[in-house]
Each structure stands twice: as structure tokens, then as C-alpha cells.
């Protein structure tokens, strides 16, 4: 198991920390040294074997904790939010390193995280839990493209999916003060209440659609995130749109957005289940 807080012995060197479980099993010193050196080589820790945890960075300490698990050659690795104590840049680096380690060792790994970006980028299969109950199991893209309910839809994806209360009317959905298209193949009863879901990247400027006012503009470099207030509901509802191209928007600007019909998600108003 690899813990969130590293759980290293401060009075032991890196080598002693990594070899401790083998020592407790009574393995010969030469065998312990060989296994520790092998794990250190895999994790890039060879230069640090004689150092103490206090002399290491957060990422190096987490590697030591991983090395302590590797030396035991387990059938399953358990990772308990191992990156939550690291800064943003180091988390990205460690995500890559853990993924590469998994591909190299080919050992089953159960990884617990509240960070859906970690789950999306690292997992072969994701199990989404809420209050101890499984909401959906599938590959990252299965969960992103076909969420089973509103909880999964809002949890997977950053920024999260926009959700609007609507009613099926005349082969379309009335929501946010306008008429929005149903996804292809949708066949719902007239007057049925639904939750209309659309991801931020599937909203585009249009001549007709959801009338909004720009509230916040967040340029990230490769794309721009725009938080908007809808004209309906007295401007209380927020929407988020993502634009890949450069945009010249400022707070207070009026903007009309239309969803891509093929990318619309519909959910039951009462249960939240996907329709």
C-alpha cells in the first residue's frame, strides 16, 4: 500500500525505509539490498539511498513509499490518494511516472482519488463511487461520453457538464428560455421533464440559442474558459463554455450559444438516470 502522507520512518535512510518490510520478513541482507537497489533503479532513487526523508522533496518521498511497496513484489498495489500532498506541477509529473511504472510492472493497481483528472489520465477502468455505492464502471472515455447519471456526468469532466432543467416540447426541449435540439434518435413523450446536459466544449456562438452574459473569462493558453449567466431565471444560472480559438470577450458582453445536438445528454428529472 502507498499512503497519502508517505508514512516513512524519519530516522531511517531511504534504503532502510524501502527494505524494512523485507527485513521484517526475515529475508537475507544481500537479497534485501538487491531488491532495494532494483526498485531504486526503477524509480530513479539510486543517488538518494543514503539520505533521510527530511532531505527529500515531496515527490522523492512518494517515490520512496512506492519503492517500499515494489520490493515486496505484490500481486496488487493499493494507492490511497498518493498525490494529494504534492503541488500541481509535481502531481502532473508523478501521474506520468506512476502510469509508466504500472505499464512496466504490469501489476494490478487499485488507485483511490478524488481528482477526476487523475482518474481519467491514469485508469484503464474507473469505478465511480458515491456514499459507498457504485454509480458506474467503465473506461475513462465511456464514462465521459456516456455517463450513467447526473452524478457521473457532473463528476467526470473539468469544467463539469452544464445541466439545464427542461421540458420536451414539439420534438425539442424548452430550457433556459429557449428551444434546444434533442440528440439524434431521442424519442421522448411530450411534456416530459428532463435535465438537459451539454459539455462546455460543445457550446458554440450562434445566431439563436441560449442568451447569456459573460461573467468571467479564464484564458488557460491552449483554450479559454468562459463562465456565463443565462438571461432566463433572472440571470441566476451559470453556464461554462470552452473555446479552443482565441476570443475577445469581456465581462458584461452578450453572447448567444447553441449546443451541438449530437453531443447532448438527457437525464431523467426525478432519478437523474441517463435517458
C-alpha positions in Angstrom: 0.0 0.0 0.0 1.1 3.5 -0.8 -0.3 6.1 1.6 -1.3 9.7 1.1 1.1 11.0 3.7 4.1 8.8 2.7 4.3 7.2 6.1 8.1 7.0 6.1 10.3 6.4 9.1 12.1 9.7 9.7 15.1 8.1 11.5 15.7 5.6 8.7 17.5 6.2 5.4 15.8 5.7 2.0 17.3 2.3 1.7 16.3 1.3 5.2 12.7 2.5 4.6 12.4 0.6 1.3 13.9 -2.6 2.8 12.0 -2.5 6.1 9.2 -4.9 5.0 11.7 -7.4 3.7 13.7 -7.1 6.9 10.6 -7.8 8.9 10.0 -11.0 6.8 13.5 -12.1 7.8 15.0 -12.1 4.3 18.8 -12.2 4.0 20.6 -8.8 3.9 22.0 -9.5 0.4 18.5 -10.2 -1.0 17.1 -7.1 0.6 19.9 -5.0 -0.8 19.4 -6.4 -4.3 15.7 -5.8 -4.3 16.0 -2.3 -2.9 18.6 -1.4 -5.5 16.4 -2.8 -8.2 13.4 -0.7 -7.0 15.6 2.4 -6.6 16.8 2.0 -10.2 13.2 1.8 -11.5 12.2 4.9 -9.5 15.3 7.0 -10.0 16.2 6.9 -6.3 19.7 5.3 -6.5 21.5 8.6 -5.7 19.3 9.1 -2.6 19.6 5.7 -0.9 21.7 7.0 2.0 19.6 10.1 2.6 16.9 10.6 5.2 13.3 11.6 4.3 13.8 15.1 5.6 16.4 15.7 2.9 13.9 14.7 0.1 11.3 16.6 -1.8 7.6 15.6 -1.7 7.9 13.7 -5.0 11.0 11.9 -3.9 9.4 10.8 -0.6 6.4 9.5 -2.6 8.8 7.5 -4.8 10.3 6.0 -1.6 6.9 5.0 -0.4 6.3 3.4 -3.8 9.6 1.6 -3.7 8.8 0.2 -0.3 5.7 -1.4 -1.9 7.6 -2.5 -5.1 10.2 -4.5 -3.2 7.6 -6.9 -1.9 6.6 -7.9 -5.4 2.9 -7.8 -4.5 0.0 -9.1 -6.6 -1.9 -5.8 -6.1 -0.8 -2.3 -5.4 -3.2 -0.1 -3.3 -2.7 3.7 -3.8 -4.6 5.9 -1.3 -4.6 9.4 -2.9 -0.8 9.4 -3.2 -0.5 12.7 -5.0 -2.8 15.0 -3.0 0.1 16.4 -0.9 2.1 17.5 -3.9 2.0 20.8 -5.8 0.2 21.0 -9.2 3.3 20.6 -11.4 4.7 17.7 -9.4 1.3 16.0 -9.5 1.4 16.0 -13.3 4.9 14.6 -13.3 4.1 11.9 -10.8 1.0 10.9 -12.7 3.1 10.1 -15.7 5.7 8.2 -13.5 3.1 6.1 -11.8 1.5 5.3 -15.2 4.8 4.3 -16.7 5.6 2.2 -13.6 2.3 0.4 -14.0 3.0 -0.3 -17.6 6.4 -1.6 -16.8 5.5 -3.9 -13.8 2.1 -4.9 -15.2 0.8 -5.3 -11.7 -2.9 -4.7 -10.9 -3.3 -1.3 -9.2 -6.2 0.0 -7.2 -5.9 3.8 -7.1 -8.2 5.9 -4.9 -8.6 9.6 -5.8 -11.0 12.5 -5.6 -9.2 14.1 -8.6 -11.1 13.1 -11.8 -8.2 14.3 -13.9 -6.0 11.7 -12.2 -8.7 9.1 -12.8 -9.2 10.0 -16.5 -5.5 10.1 -17.3 -4.3 7.1 -15.4 -7.0 4.5 -15.3 -7.8 1.6 -17.6 -11.1 1.2 -15.8 -12.8 3.7 -13.4 -15.3 2.8 -10.7 -17.3 5.9 -9.7 -18.5 5.7 -6.0 -21.0 7.9 -4.2 -21.7 7.3 -0.5 -20.3 3.8 -0.8 -22.4 2.9 -3.8 -21.1 2.2 -7.3 -22.6 4.6 -9.8 -20.8 3.4 -12.9 -17.9 1.3 -14.1 -16.2 1.7 -17.4 -13.2 3.1 -19.3 -12.5 6.8 -18.9 -14.0 7.7 -22.3 -17.0 5.5 -21.7 -17.8 7.5 -18.6 -17.1 10.8 -20.3 -19.1 10.2 -23.4 -21.9 8.1 -21.8 -22.4 9.0 -18.2 -25.0 6.8 -16.5 -26.5 9.6 -14.4 -26.1 13.2 -13.5 -23.7 12.4 -10.7 -21.2 10.8 -13.0 -21.8 13.4 -15.7 -21.0 16.3 -13.2 -18.0 14.5 -11.6 -16.2 13.3 -14.8 -15.0 16.3 -16.9 -13.4 19.6 -15.9 -15.1 22.0 -16.1 -18.2 19.9 -15.4 -21.1 19.3 -17.7 -23.7 22.1 -17.9 -27.1 20.9 -16.8 -30.4 22.7 -17.5 -33.9 21.9 -16.4 -36.1 21.4 -19.4 -39.4 20.0 -20.8 -39.8 18.0 -24.0 -42.0 20.1 -26.4 -42.6 19.6 -30.1 -39.6 17.4 -30.7 -37.3 19.7 -28.9 -36.5 20.8 -25.3 -37.6 24.0 -23.8 -34.8 25.1 -21.4 -33.0 28.3 -20.4 -35.7 30.4 -22.0 -35.2 28.9 -25.5 -35.8 25.9 -27.7 -32.9 23.4 -27.7 -32.4 20.4 -30.0 -32.8 16.8 -28.9 -30.0 14.4 -29.7 -30.4 12.1 -32.7 -32.7 9.2 -32.1 -34.3 10.6 -28.9 -37.9 9.7 -28.7 -39.4 11.1 -25.5 -43.0 11.8 -24.5 -44.4 15.3 -24.9 -44.2 17.3 -21.7 -41.7 15.0 -20.0 -39.4 16.9 -17.6 -35.7 16.3 -18.3 -32.3 17.5 -17.4 -30.5 18.8 -20.5 -26.7 18.2 -20.3 -24.1 19.7 -22.6 -20.4 19.8 -22.0 -18.6 23.2 -22.2 -16.7 22.3 -25.3 -19.9 21.5 -27.2 -21.4 25.0 -26.8 -20.6 27.4 -29.7 -21.6 31.0 -30.6 -24.7 31.1 -32.8 -27.4 33.5 -34.0 -30.1 31.7 -31.9 -29.9 29.7 -28.8 -29.2 30.4 -25.1 -28.9 34.1 -24.4 -26.1 34.7 -21.9 -24.0 37.5 -20.4 -20.3 36.9 -19.9 -19.4 36.8 -16.2 -15.8 35.6 -16.1 -13.1 34.9 -18.7 -10.4 32.5 -17.9 -7.6 32.1 -20.5 -5.5 29.0 -20.0 -3.3 29.4 -23.1 -4.5 26.5 -25.2 -8.1 27.4 -24.6 -10.4 29.9 -22.9 -13.0 29.0 -20.3 -15.9 31.4 -20.1 -18.4 31.5 -17.3 -21.8 33.0 -18.3 -25.1 34.0 -16.7 -28.2 33.0 -18.6 -30.8 35.6 -19.4 -33.5 33.3 -18.0 -34.1 32.6 -14.3 -33.2 36.2 -13.6 -29.6 35.5 -14.5 -29.0 33.1 -11.6 -28.0 30.1 -13.7 -24.3 29.6 -14.6 -23.0 28.0 -17.8 -19.5 27.3 -18.8 -18.2 27.3 -22.3 -14.7 26.3 -23.6 -13.3 27.9 -26.8 -10.3 26.4 -28.5 -9.7 29.5 -30.6 -8.7 33.0 -29.3 -11.8 35.0 -28.2 -12.1 38.7 -27.3 -14.7 38.5 -24.6 -15.1 40.7 -21.6 -17.4 40.6 -18.5 -20.7 42.1 -19.4 -20.6 41.1 -23.1 -23.8 39.5 -24.5 -23.4 36.1 -26.2 -25.7 33.5 -27.7 -24.7 29.9 -27.5 -26.1 26.8 -29.2 -25.4 23.2 -28.3 -24.1 20.6 -30.7 -27.2 18.3 -30.9 -25.1 15.1 -31.4 -23.3 15.8 -28.1 -26.4 16.4 -25.9 -27.1 14.2 -22.9 -30.6 13.8 -21.5 -31.3 12.6 -17.9 -34.5 11.8 -16.0 -35.6 14.8 -14.0 -36.6 12.6 -11.0 -33.9 9.9 -10.8 -31.1 11.6 -12.6 -30.6 8.4 -14.7 -29.5 8.7 -18.4 -32.3 8.6 -20.9 
